[in-house]
Amino acid sequence: MKRCIFIFATAMLVGCDNTDNTLSDIPNYVQPQPGNSTIDNSGTDSSGLSYNSSDAAYDVRNFTIEWDMIDENTFVEENENTSTLDADDMVENSSFTKTIIVNFDGTSATISGEVAGVAVNVDNAHVIVTSEGASGVEYILSGSTTDGQFKIYSDKKAKITLSNLNLTNASGSAIDIQSKKRMFIVCADGTTNILSDAPEYSTPDGEDEKATLFAEGQIIFSGCGSLLVNANYKHAICSDQYIVTRAGTYIKVNSIKDGIHTNDGYTHNGGILILNSSEGDGIDSDSDICIHGGLIKILTDGIASKGIKSAANITITGGRQIVLTTGSAEYDNDEQDASSASCIKCDSTLTVVGGNLFLKSIGAGGKGINVDQQFILADGTIYVLTTGSLFTYASSTSSTSTRPGGWNMPGDQSSSDNSSSPKAIKVTGDISISGGTVRVRTTGATEGSEGIESKSSIYIKGGDIAVYSADDAINAKSHIDISGGSLYAYATNNDGIDSNGTITVSGGVVISSGTTAPEEGFDCDQNTFAITGGTLIGIGGSTSTPTSSKCTQNTVVYAGSSASTNSLYTLVDSDGNHIFSFTSPRSYNSFTLLFSMPELKKGTYILYSGGTVSGGKEYNGLVTSGTYSPGTQQSSLTISSSVTTVGSANGGFGAGPRW
């Protein structure tokens, strides 16, 4: 089983310039494009709210994710970190001194070179190699045929060099490696290579043949040439063990099913990988997936298709990834539940400690990140956009019939449980964020379309996070703990931050905006809400009231009669010193403003509306340590305890659990 090697060490120079390796002139290559959505995903709203263009609040409303935002033909990758590889997976650590050359020419193939222990059988352009006991052999494949194959049986590892090869098989895979030994696939520098398979296979009894390029053993790609793989039957590249791609590789795939399919893992140590799947997944592994560098671009159009899918763990330490899914969810009869299209689907733990991820899902019920266990983010940049509608299906318990695609039709029985909402980040276990940049926007379905959701707990220890969502921006079933970082949460139809259990804030800067009553800036039902540090602004129709016995930092809950978009509220102390100013991000007929920060000491303060503020430190509508010219006094308040309520504040318990 292939495991991620998670070591940082001195990098090795790539030695390849991919800017000269383009497949634009190759016939039969279809440039993939993202699907079109009927949802306006521009990120702007009708509130008229004014933002500085450098604000996270502006960025999260307006960022876009498109296929061509990174051009693979001009992309220059960083140096390869070879410490993330097994030594045996580096072709430079092996010696191949014996050579057999295979040249395909129309309906025939010619063989040059002889090696003891290697037998070569040629039937027109179909070449079968049987190697017994021969080590250190390199096979160099070149030429063109529309009906040929290279097939190898070997009890030793080998090197297969592709040198301007255009190989199509009319009855099976193009390259069929019937060996459990390691195979180094090297695209010779400056060459263009094409592999295409048949729409139907005639596979010998007792053998597997699952892809255009198939191996029973490990496949390691390297070299500075380019490779196009057309998969007309099933997968494009498949190994019954694991696959590694290295810096300098340049691979493009058009596939019916999975672009890359492995049993024992996939490692992307560098290079450029472009995958377009019409029905399957981009990368599908039964074991760990490790991404350490390079560029990956994936488009999947199939129902419930996944961009990057692992039945185990996924670890991302570097590189850039663009993943687009356009397919709708479907009802899974085996799981008795909906299966959604997802940009990243991880059955165990997803760990991100570097890299740049751009994820977009536009189908009904689509997910950006979908994790069954834990999600850990320590560094890197993640942008997620979902625009799909709510997916509703008819299960065996709610309907007497199953419609194509799982959709209900008039007359079918259904319930709110029989649905799958589009979500940007959905995690069954804990979410832990200690660094990095996160931008999340969900603009499709109103119900259940959370930005970041955990079925357990969320821990935010650092990072720069901004979420704009239709439903709750941040949602956890058990607990939300914020101890550092900066967090902006805005929900267009529900709570900004919602825990069905408890909330603890001990550090960081948090701005949370919920919609009108009964929705809230902070919602933890009737459970413990402890504030012991940090800078908090929560605005909504109401709020959960902090638990005074658990709070060691002073907090004020203020009830306001109304607010228009861009209304400015400012707090000064009795000497006129500016504490903070906050600009309302939307209009309210009535609102509740919760604020807490270390600067709030016991004493008397004045809350103003209007006026002007200049200077200071600004974060998404919040200004501290500024200079204020007073507007209209709204309230004089005295802080004498850890929680102070001013006016008839809507401090309540929220809408209750929705699990």
N, C-alpha and C positions, 0 to 999 in steps of 0.2 A: 504494500500500500504506500503510495506516494504521500509524503508529509511535507509541509512547508518548512524550509530552512529559514529561520528568522534571525539573521545575523547581519550587522552592519560593519563593513570593512572598506578598505581602499578599493575604489572602483577601477575597472579595466577599460581602456579605450575601446569603443565600439569597432572602429576601423571600417565602417561602411557608410556611404552617403546615399540614403534612401531617396533623396530628392531627385535623383536621376532614374529611379526605378519606377516607371509608371506603367499601368496596365490599360491606359485609356485607349490604346490602339488595338487591343486584343479583341478579336471577334467573339461574339456570343456573351460578352460580359455586359450585364445590365446594371447600370449605376443605381443602387438602392436609394429610395427616397422615403422620408417619413410619411405616414398616412395623414390625411386631412381630417381635422376635427371641426365639428360644427359649433363647438364651444369657443367663445371669445377668451383666449388665454393670454391676452396682452398684459394682464396683471393690474391694469388700472381700474379704479372703481369710480363711482359717480359721486363720491363724497366731496370732491373738490379739495381734499387735503393737500396742503403744500408741504413738500419735503425738500431738504437738501439732497441733491442727487448722489451724494456720497453716503447717505444714511442707509442702514440695513433695511429700514422700513420702505424706502423707495426701491431698493434693489430687489426685495422679495416680491414686490408687486409687479415689477417690470422686466425681470430677466426672461430670456427665451432660451430654449434648447432646440437646436436644429442639427440635422445631419452634417451640414457643411460648415459648422462653426469651427471645426478643426479640419484642415485640408491635409489628407494623408500624403498627397504628392509633394507637399512642401514641409511636412513635419520633420523635424530633426530631433532625434531622441537623445537622451542623456547617456552618459557612459554606463556600460554594463557593470553591475556589481556581481562578480562571479562567486562571492562568498555565499550567495543564496543557492548555489548549485551543488549537487553531489559531484565529486571529482570524476566519477565514472560517466557522468552525463556531459562531459566536456570533450568534444571530438579531438581537441588539441592534446589531450592526455593519452590518446590511443595512436598506434602506428598502423598505417595501411600502406604496405609496400607492394602488394600484388594487385594487378589491374586487369579487369575484363571490360571491354568496351562493347556496348550494344547500340547500333545505329538503326533506327526505324526509317524505312523508306517505302511509303505507300503500303503495298500488300506484303512486304517482306521485311526481314531484319537480318543484318549481318553482324557477326560476332568476331571480335579481335581479341587475342590474348588467350593464354592457357594457364590454368592454375591447378596444381595437383590436388585432387580431392573435390574438384568442382566440375560437375557435368552440366552442359547447357543443351537443352532441346529446343529446336525452333520449328514451329508449325506456322508457315506464312509469317505474320507479324506477331504471333503469340510466342513469347519466350518464357521457358520454365528453367530455372536454375536450381540444382540440387547440390548443396555443399555439405560434405561430411568431413569434419576434422580440419577444414581449411580456415586458418585465422589470418587476420590482417588483409582482407580482400576488399577492394573498392570496385564498385560497379558504376560505370559512367554511361548514362543513358542520354541519347540525343536523337534528333530526327523527328519525323512526323508520320502518323498513320491514323486512319479512321476506323480501323478494326484490328487492334492489337492489345497486348498485355505484357507486363513484366511481373512474373511470379517467382518467388524464391522460397525454397526450403533450406534452412541453415541451422546447424547446431553451434554456430559461433556468431558473435556480433559482426556487423559489416557496415560499410559506408556506401550509400547510394547517392551518387552525384548526378543532379539534373542539369544538363547543359544544352539549353535551347531545345527542349523536348516538348512536343505536342502529341500527346498520347490519348487516343480515344478507344474504348472497348465497346463493341456492339453487343456483347453478351455478358458483361460482368464488370468488375472493378478494373481500374486502369493499372494500379499497382497493388498486388496482393502478396503480403508478407506472411507466409505460413511458418513463422518461426517465433518462438518465445524469447529470443535473444534481442538485445538492444540493437536498433538500427538508426544510424545517423543519416538523415536526409539533408543533403547539402545542395542548395541552389547556387550553382557556380556564379561567381561575381560577374555582374553585367549581363546575365542571361535572363530570358523570359521563358517560363515553362507553364504548360497547360495540361491538366489532367481532367478527363471527362469519362463518365461511366454510362452504362446502358440503362434504359428505363425498366428493364427486367433482367434478372440474373439467371444464369444456368450454372449453379454452383455444384461442384462435385459432392457426392454423398460423404458425410463425415467432416466436412470443412465449413468454417465460417467465412463469410464474405459480406461485410456489413456496410461498406463505404467505398467511395471512389478510390481513396487511399486507405487500405486496411492493413493492420498488423496485429498479430497475436501477442507481440512483445512491445517493448518501449519504443517510442518514436521521439527522436530529438532533432528539431529543425535548426539549421544554421545556414550561414552563407549570405552573400550580399546580392543574390539574384532575386527574381520575383516569381511567384507561383500563383496561378489561378486554378481553382478546383471547382468544377461543375458537377453537382450531384443530382442526378436525374431519377435515382431509385430510392435512396434512403439518406444516410449520412454522407458528409463530404470527407471528413478525416476521422478515423476511428481506431482506437487501440484497446485491446482487452487488458492492457496494463496501464501505463501512463504516457502522457505526451508533454514534451518541453519545447517551447520556442525561445530562441535566443536573440540577442540584439543583432540587428542587421537583417533579420528575416523580413520578408514582405509578402504576405499571403492574403489573397482575396478568395472569398467563397460565395458561390450561389448554390443553395441547398434546398432540397425538398424537405428533409428532416433536419437533424441537428448539424450545425456547422462543424463542431468538434464534439466527439463523444468518447468518453473514457470510462473504464471501470475503476482504475486505481489512482486517478488524480490528474490534474493539469497544472503546469507551471508556466506562466508567461514571464520570462526573465527579461524580455525586451523584444524589440522588433515591432512591426506593424501588422495587425490582424484585422481584416475587414470581413464581417460575416453577415450574410443576408439569407434568412430562412423563411420560406413561405408557409410552412406548417409546423416545423419543429422548434427547437431551442437553439440559441446561439452557441453557448458552451454548456455541455451537460456532463457532469461527472458524478460517479457513485462515491467518490472519495474527495479529498481536499482539493480546493482550487487556490493557487497562490499567484498573485499578480505583483510583480516587483518593478516594472518599468515599461517603457514603450507606449504604443498607442493601440487601443482596442476600440473598434466601432462595430456595433451590432444593431441590426434591425430584424425584428421578428413580426410577422403578420398573422401567424396562426392563432386560432382560438386557444386561450389559456397557455400560450407559449411563454417561455422564460428567456430572458436575455442571457444571464449567467446563473446557472443552476447547479447546486451541489447538495448531495445527500449527506454531506458531512460539514466541514468547516470551509469558510472562505476568508482568506487573509489578503489584504491589499496594503502594500507598503510604498507604492510609487506608480508613476506612469499617468496616462490620461485615458479615460474610458467614456465613450458616448454610447448609451444603450437606449434604444427606442422600441417600445412595444405598441402595436396597434390593435391587437386582437381583444375580443370580449372574453369575459369569464365563461365557464360552463359548469354544468352540474356533474360531479364525479360520483358515479353510482357506487364505486368501491368504497370511497370515503364517506358517502352519504352527506356530501357537503359541496359547496361551490369551490372550484379551482380557478384562480384568477391569473390572468397574464401579469407577469412581474418582470421588472428590469433585473432585479437581483432576487433570487430565491435561495435561501440557505436553510437547510434542515437542522443545522446545529448552531455554531457560533460564528458571527460575522465580526471580524476585527479589521479596523481601518486605522493605520498609523501613518499614512501619507498618500500622495496621489491626488488626482482631480477627477471626480466622478460627476457626470452629467446624465441624469436619468429622466426619461419622459415616457409616461404611459397614458394613452388616450382612449383605450377601450373601456367598455362598461365594467365596473368593478376592478379596474386595473390598479396595480400596486407599483410603487417605485422600489422600495426595499421591503421584503417579506421574510422574516426570520423566525424560526421555530424555537430557538433557545435565546442566546444573549446577543446583543449588539454592543460592541465596544468601539468608541471613536476616541483616539488619542491625538491625531493630527490629520492633516489633509483638508481637502475642500469637497463638499458634497452639495450639489444642486439637484433638487427633485421637483418635478412638475407632473401632476395628474389632472386630466381634464375630463375623464370619462363620467358617465352617468351611473346611477345605482343599477346593479344587475339583480334581477329577480328571477327566481327559478321555481319550478314545480317539482318537489321531491316526491318520493313514493308515499310519504305519510300525509302529503297535503294535496295531492291531485291524483286523479285516476288515469291520467295520461301524461306522457312526457313529450313536450313539443321539441322540434328541432332547435338545437342551440340552448335548450333549457329554459326558454322564455315562456312565461304564462300567456295564455290567450284568453279572450273573453269567455267566461263560464268556468274557467279553471279555479279551483280553490287555492288560496295562497295565504300567507301570513307574513308579518314583518320579520320573522326568523328566517324566512327563505329568501335571503338576499345577501349580496356581497357589495360592500361600499368601496369606492375608490379611496385609497389611502396613500399618502406619500411614504411614510415609514411605519410599518406595522411589525411589532415584535411580541412574541408570546412570553418570553422571559424578560429579564431586566435590560434596561438601556443605561449605559454608562458613557457620558461624554466628558472628557477632561481637556480637550483641546480641539483645534481645527475650526473650520468655517462651515456652517450649515445654512442653506437657504431652501425653504420648503414652501410650495404653493399647491393647494388643492382647490380647484374651481368648478368641479363638475356637480356631483350630487350634493344636495343640502344635508340630507340625513346620513350620519355616520362617516362623513368624509373628513376624518381627522388629519392633522398634519403629522404629528409624531404621537404614536400610540403604543403603550405597553400594557399587556395583560397582567403585568406584575408591577414593577417599580421603575421609576426613572431617577437617575442620579446625574445631576449636572454640576461638574466640578470646575469647568473651564470652557473655553471656546467662545466663538462668536456665532450666535444662533438667532435666526429670524424665521418665523413661521406665519404664513397667511393662509387661512383655511376656511372652508365653508362651515364645517362643524367645529368641534373643539380644536384649538391650535395645538395644545399639549394635553394628553389624556393618559392617565394611569389608573389601573384597577386598585392597587394597594397603597402606593406611597410615591410622593414626589419630593425629592431632596435637592435643594439648590444651594451650593456652597461656594460657587465661583463662576467666573465667566460673565458674558453679557447675553441677555435673552430678550428678544422682542416677540410677543405672541399676539396675533390679531385674528379673531374669529368673526366672520361675517354673519353667522346665524346662531352662535352658541357661546360657550365660555372661552375665555382666553387660556386659562390654565385650570384644568379640572382633574382632581383626584377623587376617586370613589372611596379612598381611604383617608390618609393623612397628608399634610404638607408641612415641610420644614424648610425654612430659608435661613441660612447662616452667613451668606456672602454673595458676592456678585452684584450685577445691576440687572433688574428685571422690570420690564414694562409689559403689562398684560391688559389687553382690551377685549372685553366681551360685549355682546350686543345688549339690547334693551331688556328690562325685567321680563322674566325672572333670571335671565342669563347674567353671568358674573365675570369680573376680572379674575378673581380667585374663587374657586369652588371646591370645597372638600366636604360637602354635606354637613352633618352635625359632628364631624370628627375633629381631632386635634389639628390646629393650625398654629405652628410655633414659629416665631420670628426672633432670631437671636443675632442677626447681623445682616449686612447687605443693604442695597438701595432698591426699594420697591415702589412701583406705581401700578395700581390696579384700578381700572375704570370699567364700569358696566352698569346695567340696570340695578344690580345688587351685588353683594359680596358675602362670602363666608367671613364671620367675625373671628379674628385671631383669638386664641386661647390665652387669656391674660396670665394664668398661672404658669404657662410654658414660654412666655415671651420675656426676653431680657433686653430687648431694644424697643423703644417707644414707637407706637403706631397710632395713626389717626384714621378714623373712618368718618368721612364727611358726606352728608346728603345734599345734593344740589337739585334745584328745581328744574333747570333745563340747561342745555349747552348746545351750541351750534358748532359745526366743523371749524377747526382752527381757533376755538375759544381758548384764551390764555388764562391759566390760573397760577397764582404766585403766592408763596408763603414767605413772610419776613418775620424776624423776631421783634421783640419790643423796642429794640434799638434801630430798627429799619434795615438790619443786615439781611441780605438775600439768602434764603435757604434753598429754594428751588422754584422753577417755573415749569409748567407742563401745558402742552397744547393738546386739546381734545382731538382725537383722530376721527371723530364722527359726531353727528348730532344726537342728542338725547332729549326726550320730553322730561325725563327725570333721570338722575344718575347717582351713583355712589362712587366716591373717590377714596381709595385706600392708599395711604402713603406712609413709608417708614424708611428711616435712614439714620446713620450714626449721629448726624448733626442735630437730631431732635432731642433736646434735653427738656427737663421739667421747666415749665415757665409759660409765659404768655406769647402768643403769636397772632398775626393778622393774615387772613386769607383774602387776596384780591382777585378780581377778574379784570381782564383787559390790561391796559398799560403796555409798556414795551420793556423788553429785556435785551441786553447786549453783553457781549463777552462771555466769559465762563466756559464751562465744559458742556458740550451738547451731545446727547444720545437719543435719536429718534423721538424728538419732541420734548425731551427732558433737558433742562439747563440747570446746572448747579454752579455756585460761586460766580454768579454774574452780577451785572449792574441793572437795577430795576427802577423804572419810572412808574409810580403807582397809577392804577386805574380806579376801579370801583371796589370799595371794601365789601366783602361778602360776609365775613364772620370774624369775630375775635374769639380765640379759643385758648384754653389753659390746659397744658399737659401736666397731670398730677399722678398718673398711673401708667402702666405699660400699654394699655389700650384705651384710647379716648374716642368717644363717639360724639359727633357734632351734628345736631339736627335729627330728624327722623330718618336715620340711615337705614337702608334696606340690607341690614346684615342678616343673612338667612342661611338656609341649608341647600339652596340650589334646587335643581330639578330632580335630584335623586339618581340612583344608579341606572345605567342603561346597558347593563351587561347581560 
